[in-house]
Amino acid sequence: MILVNTDYISGKELEMLGLVRGSTIQSKHIGKDFTQSFKTLVGGELKAYTQMMNEARDIATSRMVAEAEALGADAIVNIRYASAGVMQGAAEVIAYGTAVKFK
């Protein structure tokens, strides 16, 4: 499966199959959430949250790819990611794009 954030793939003619998406809501356990709150007092990267968001993007991407594969897609173009806080310490990540088949 080819994944790109452009609306084309060089040298390929594309037939659009439709929108595909994948999402997840992730949170860190209370201990990590508590320790990360102290980090905000001194500044710096919140590594536990960076890891959480990276994992969330991976899960959302794999769910999007699974949806595209179910449609018989060869690639997903124009991929975008969005995230939103759902509650303190939890975030939703969504990956979406257009599933395409090569002509």
N, C-alpha and C positions, 0 to 999 in steps of 0.2 A: 504494500500500500504506500503510495506516494502522498506525503503531507506537505503542503505549501501554504504560505500566507499571501500568495499572489493569486490573481484571478485567471491565470493561464499556466500552462506547462510548455516550455519551449519545445517545438517540433511535434506537438500532439494536438490533434483535433478532439475537442471534448463534447460529449453529450451529457447535459445536466440531468441528474437523477433526483435531486432535491436536497433540502436542508437536513443535516444530521447534527446531532448534539449528544453530549455526555455531560453529566454533572455529578457532584458529590458535595456533601457537607462534612467538614472535618473539624475536630476539636482536639485539644491536648488534655490529658488528664489533669486533675486538680493540682497535683504536686508541681507539674511543669508550668501550669498557668500561674500558680502562686510565685514560683521562683522567677519567672519572666517578668512579673510585675515589679520586682525589685530592680531589674535591669533598666527599666524605664526611668528610674531615679538618677542613674549615673550615665545613661546613654549607651549607644553602641547597638550592634546587631542583635536581634532577638532570634538566636539560632534555632531554638525549638520551633518558633513560628515559621521561620524560613523553611525548615525541613517539612513542617506540616503542609505549607502551601505548595512546595515542590511535589510532595506525595499526592496532594489533591489534584494538581495539574496532570500528573501521570495517570491517575485513575480516570479523570474526566476525559482525557485524550483516548485512553483505551476503550472506554464506553462509546465514544464517538466513532472510533474505528470499527468497533463491533457492529454498530448500527449501519455504517456504510457498507461493510462486508455483507450484511444481510440483504442489502439492495443490489449486490453484485458490482459494487464500485471498484474501479482501479485506483482511484485517488480521491483526495479531498482537497479542494482549493479554497482560497480565501478564508483560512482558519483564523479564528479570533478567540480570545479568552476574556472572561469577565469574572469578577469576584465581588462578593458583598458580604458584609457582616450579618450574621443571622441572630447572634446573641453574643455576649461577652465571651471571648475565647473560642468562638466557632465561626467558620466562614464557609460560604458556598462558592465553589468554583465551577464555571460552565465553560466548555469548549464547544464551538460550533463552526460549521463550514458547509460547503456545498459538495455533495458526493457527485463524482463524475465517472463516466465510462469512456474509454478511448474508442474513437471511431475507426 
